[in-house]
Amino acid sequence: MHALQYEITLPADYDMDVIRERVATKGHLLDDFPGLAAKAYLMRERGVAGSPVNQYAPFYLWATAEGMNSFLWGPGFRGLAADFGRPVVQHWLGVTYEPGRAGGAPARTAVRRRTPIAEGTELELLVPDLEREVTELAASEGVVFAAGAVDPRTWERCVFSVWSDPAPAAGGEVFQVLHLSEPERDGLKPGRQW
């Protein structure tokens, strides 16, 4: 599993209905994309849920590297880059995944919490700690799914969760979910991804 996200920060006076319309008309195009476990079409709106910015920030869980590469080098990402400029793509190696208690419920919000992994952290403890955190999070009321990943280039951990609740009970940056494509999410095995 690979986790991937790009953030397109927009002007403070940007009409976020443009993003809503974009997702409403194009979001379904990845509903059956090969290799894609899940894509949460995320948006933050300045002044909503504590967001300081207007932002379009889709988050992906890829079941296969082939699917991820096919997307990044294909027409979907080219179209986004043509419309907004080519964004920096954040990439984390998938460590753990858990379906949540609200698995079949509509996705309404998502929470992303990124934290640096301190120098001197015992790496053999990192994975079990991340697994435990994701398992506990997935057991929370209203969680559709949760995942944990690590960027070994910057030594950052990322915990991502999707919620059916508009006010999720998790710490981190809160996003509105405009659409959730999940063609191969059921194929992700729970727990450690190797």
C-alpha positions in Angstrom: 0.0 0.0 0.0 1.2 3.5 -0.8 -0.3 6.7 0.5 -0.2 9.9 -1.6 -1.5 13.4 -1.3 -1.1 16.7 -3.0 -2.3 20.1 -1.6 -3.4 22.9 -3.8 -3.7 26.0 -1.7 -6.0 28.6 -3.2 -6.5 32.3 -2.6 -8.5 33.4 0.5 -11.3 34.8 -1.7 -11.4 31.7 -4.1 -14.9 30.5 -4.8 -14.7 26.9 -3.4 -17.9 26.0 -5.3 -15.5 25.7 -8.3 -13.8 22.8 -6.5 -17.2 21.3 -5.5 -18.3 21.4 -9.1 -15.0 19.9 -10.3 -15.4 16.9 -8.0 -19.1 16.6 -8.8 -18.4 16.3 -12.5 -15.1 14.4 -12.4 -14.9 12.5 -9.1 -16.7 9.4 -10.5 -13.9 8.9 -13.1 -11.7 7.1 -10.6 -14.5 4.9 -9.1 -13.2 1.9 -11.0 -9.5 2.9 -11.5 -7.3 -0.2 -11.4 -4.9 -0.4 -8.4 -6.7 2.4 -6.5 -7.8 1.3 -3.0 -9.4 4.7 -2.1 -9.3 8.3 -3.1 -10.8 10.8 -0.8 -11.5 14.1 -2.6 -10.7 16.5 0.2 -11.3 20.2 0.6 -10.5 22.7 3.4 -12.4 25.9 3.5 -11.0 29.0 5.2 -12.7 29.6 8.5 -14.5 26.1 8.5 -13.4 23.6 11.1 -10.4 25.7 12.0 -8.9 25.8 8.5 -6.7 28.8 7.9 -6.7 28.2 4.1 -8.8 27.3 1.1 -7.4 24.1 -0.2 -8.1 21.2 -2.5 -6.1 18.2 -1.2 -7.0 14.7 -2.4 -5.6 11.8 -0.5 -5.0 8.4 -2.1 -4.4 4.8 -0.8 -2.9 2.8 -3.6 -3.3 -1.0 -3.6 -0.6 -1.3 -6.3 2.4 0.7 -7.4 1.3 0.1 -11.0 -2.0 1.9 -10.3 -0.3 4.8 -8.7 2.2 5.2 -11.5 -0.5 4.9 -14.1 -2.4 7.7 -12.5 0.7 10.0 -12.0 1.8 9.6 -15.6 -1.7 9.6 -17.0 -4.3 12.0 -18.2 -6.0 12.6 -14.8 -2.9 14.1 -13.2 -1.9 15.9 -16.4 -5.3 17.6 -16.4 -5.0 18.6 -12.7 -1.5 20.0 -13.4 -2.8 21.9 -16.5 -5.6 23.5 -14.4 -3.7 24.3 -11.2 0.0 23.9 -11.9 2.0 20.7 -11.0 1.8 20.2 -7.2 4.3 18.6 -5.0 3.2 15.1 -4.4 3.7 13.8 -0.8 4.3 10.1 -0.6 4.3 7.7 2.3 4.9 4.0 2.4 1.9 2.2 3.7 2.4 0.5 7.1 -1.1 -0.4 8.3 -4.7 -0.3 7.4 -8.0 -1.0 9.2 -11.6 -0.8 8.1 -13.7 1.1 10.5 -16.9 0.5 12.4 -18.8 2.8 10.0 -17.5 1.0 6.9 -20.6 1.3 4.7 -21.6 4.8 5.8 -21.1 7.9 3.6 -17.8 9.6 4.1 -18.2 13.2 5.3 -14.9 14.2 6.9 -11.2 13.1 7.0 -8.5 13.8 9.5 -4.8 13.8 8.6 -2.1 13.9 11.4 1.5 14.1 10.4 4.2 14.0 13.0 8.0 13.9 12.7 9.8 10.8 13.8 12.4 12.0 16.2 16.1 11.2 15.7 16.9 8.3 18.0 13.4 6.7 17.8 13.8 3.0 17.9 12.5 2.0 14.5 11.5 -1.5 15.6 9.0 0.1 17.9 7.6 2.5 15.3 5.5 0.0 13.4 3.8 -1.7 16.4 3.0 1.8 17.8 1.5 2.9 14.5 -0.4 -0.3 14.1 -1.9 0.1 17.6 -2.8 3.7 17.0 -4.6 2.9 13.7 -6.4 -0.1 15.2 -7.7 2.0 18.1 -8.7 4.8 15.8 -10.6 2.4 13.5 -12.6 1.1 16.5 -13.9 4.6 17.1 -17.6 5.4 16.4 -18.0 6.9 13.0 -14.7 5.8 11.4 -15.0 4.5 7.8 -11.4 3.4 7.6 -7.9 4.4 9.0 -4.4 4.0 7.7 -0.9 4.7 8.9 2.1 5.3 6.7 5.7 6.6 7.0 7.8 8.8 4.7 11.4 7.4 5.2 12.9 10.4 3.3 11.8 12.9 5.8 11.0 10.5 8.7 7.5 11.5 9.1 4.5 9.4 10.1 1.0 10.0 8.8 -2.2 8.8 10.3 -5.2 9.3 8.0 -8.8 8.5 8.8 -12.1 8.9 7.0 -15.3 9.6 9.1 -19.0 9.5 8.6 -19.3 12.1 11.4 -19.0 15.8 10.5 -17.2 16.4 13.7 -14.6 13.6 14.0 -13.1 12.7 17.3 -9.5 12.7 16.2 -6.7 15.3 16.4 -5.2 16.7 13.2 -6.1 18.6 10.1 -9.8 18.2 9.3 -11.0 18.1 5.7 -14.4 17.9 4.1 -14.9 14.7 1.9 -16.6 15.7 -1.3 -16.4 12.2 -2.8 -14.9 8.9 -2.0 -13.7 6.5 -4.8 -12.9 3.1 -3.4 -12.6 0.6 -6.2 -10.2 -1.8 -4.5 -10.4 -0.8 -0.8 -12.1 -4.1 0.1 -9.0 -5.8 -1.3 -6.7 -4.2 1.3 -5.8 -6.6 4.0 -6.3 -5.3 7.5 -3.2 -4.8 9.6 0.4 -4.6 8.6 0.9 -4.2 4.9 3.7 -6.8 4.4 
